[in-house]
Amino acid sequence: MKNKLKKLGLSWMSAAIIAGIAGFGGAVSAQEESVEAAETVVEFGDAYGAFMGDVGASSFFTISNLWLLLAAALVFTMHLGFATLESGLTQSKNTVNVLFKNVFIITMGILTYAFWGFNSMYPGDFNGFFAPGSWFDVDASMEYMSSAYADYTWYTDFIFQAMFAATAATIVSGAVAERVKLPSFMIFATLLVAFAYPVTGSWQWGGGWLAERGFYDFAGSSLVHGFGGFAALACVIILGARRGKYVDGKIKPIVGHSMPLATIGVFLLFLGWFGFNGGSVLNADPYLVSLVFVTTGLAASAGAMGAIFLSWILLRKPDLSMALNGILAGLVGITAGADSISPGMSIVVGFIAGLIVVASIIFFDKVKIDDPVGAISVHGVCGIFGTLAVALFSEAAPFGIQLIGTLSICAFALVFSFIVFGILKVTIGVRVSEEEEAEGLDIGEHGQEAYAIKPS
């Protein structure tokens, strides 16, 4: 009753403000419209109050809605994790550029997902392989506030999904670091998040052809990570390696300037992944949320162990960057089946992902695909493995549709990125000049440095 009275009080206050504005203009039609608007607000307030007065609805619905909002906040912290990880694994002269791209991605991602992506990805009445999007806002109505829609509100759904959408472009950011033109990257990232990501997302999460065929990707091993990883692969192939990386047939390491920053970034990503996977339950079911937390933590830990084990053998030294990427590999590997793979098998999945990421990073270096942060291996290669792991280590989906689904999603991202980034290359260019790359993108693109005292 307290919530209802509070809502009604706000409703009448809103009505008074609307009526006052209309009266100031002196237009009769405006007054009539304001009265109608006020009545709509009051009507919604009555319905909402009645809904929240239902003990059954107000308990689980409210808790689930709150959990999903908290999960969205956890996923938001992952963008800080990406920013610190990418800047730590690159040279100090490019720190401002890396951080700027991450600021742009999350803010652009939320806005473009509101204007186009959300309705395109979740069109309701799905009409084939692609559905046009529109402004996401709706009039206040119980249709978007009740458990008939889900265990959360329309707005909670939007902000949670928007955090996922921005992640795809963030994956690309690290792979193309230290030599990409900022305007070209901004254009590409916007098109990727606004139009490409919602297409493949709608194939599964929007009720499209993959969903109809039984494809299973709980939180996005393919739909988010595989998509971003193969978009990054296309961009890196077109962009080329950093100067000095491959000289006379030999690989010359270009070390990152701050391993503490990189480590902080991975731990932030680890933390945020509990929201990424745990929130994908889409309600506060005690069993499922706790299960997903456990499988997520176990797989990440096993991923670190797998990467440490193999990299120590191959490189003859315990490599911190490989251990960090092992954690991320385990997280990506379990994401598709975090709710369907048992805790015991999640350890196996994570350990295998940790082995795969080490082998993949070494492979791409040998074929001269320069990825400063290992994003293609972590997200792309391990994203495919994680999707197939659903069929291999659980009974949630058959292997055939998992293979078709992950290859379709990754191929779409690869082809889309080749086309768009290729067009940018022949029009405005995608790579900075040799002089600017040597000087650093912080000075060339931004005219400022990250550190007053340069790290040694």
Helices and strands as residue ranges (DSSP letters): H 2-25, H 28-53, H 55-88, G 92-94, H 95-112, I 113-117, H 118-121, G 142-144, H 154-175, H 182-191, I 192-196, H 197-204, H 209-212, I 221-226, H 227-239, E 246-247, E 250-251, H 259-278, G 279-281, H 286-315, H 320-335, H 343-366, H 375-375, I 376-381, H 382-393, H 399-427, H 434-439, H 441-441, I 442-446
